[in-house]
Every structure is written in C-alpha cells, then in structure tokens.
Amino acid sequence: MSREQTVRDVAYAIWEAEGKPPGRDALHWRLAEERVAASLASGRQDMAMADKAASKPAVAKARSPAKAPAAAKAKISAGAKSSPKAKT
C-alpha cells in the first residue's frame, strides 16, 4: 500500500471517529500524515492501520438534570409550611 493511500485511510478513520464532521478534512489529513510519519519513523508501519481499527466514535456522556439552588428550595419549603390548612 502506498504512503498516500495509508494517509487517506487514516484520515478517513479519524473523520469517522469524530462523527463525520464537515469541513475538517485538512485537519484530518494533517493528523493522518503525522501519525503515518511517526509510525514510519519508529519502524512500525502497521501502527497507522491499527489506529484505524482501534478508532471508535466518541460517545457523548448524558448530563444529569440541573438541580434547583438551595435558596429556591428553601422558598418552596417555607411557602408550603406557612399555608393554612382548611379544617373540616
């Protein structure tokens, strides 16, 4: 496989791992070139392809719902305690 094809494959894997965002092709290509160059420099030509296989899309963590501030909770509690109850 040619170096350019390896860079192309790695750039594609990066793009997929980031959720396929539009307009970031130049960044993905540059990152892929850096990874391929590093793998060639270290003598591990298969590192770039291993990155491709190991890439997984990022998963957003679910956020817990916002909690009411303590002052708001105190107001609500105070209002409930001071309301008169109807006697029967």
MOWO-V47716 format. One record per pair of residues at least 6 apart in sequence whose ideal C-beta (glycine too) atoms are under 7 Angstrom apart, sorted by the first residue. I is the first residue (numbers start at 0). J is the second residue. D is the distance in Angstrom with one decimal. If there is no record, write none. Layout:
BEGIN
{{I:J:D} {I:J:D}}
END
This chain:
BEGIN
{{2:35:6.4} {5:35:5.4} {5:47:5.4} {6:28:6.9} {6:31:4.7} {6:32:5.4} {6:35:5.2} {8:51:5.8} {9:31:3.8} {9:34:5.6} {9:35:6.1} {9:47:4.8} {9:50:6.2} {9:51:5.9} {10:27:4.4} {10:28:4.9} {10:31:3.8} {12:50:6.5} {12:51:3.8} {12:54:4.7} {13:27:4.6} {13:30:5.6} {13:31:6.1} {14:27:5.0} {15:54:6.7} {15:56:6.8} {16:54:4.0} {16:55:6.5} {16:56:5.7} {16:57:6.9} {17:57:6.9} {18:56:5.8} {18:57:6.7} {34:47:5.4} {34:50:6.0} {35:47:4.8} {38:44:6.1} {38:46:3.6} {38:47:4.9}}
END
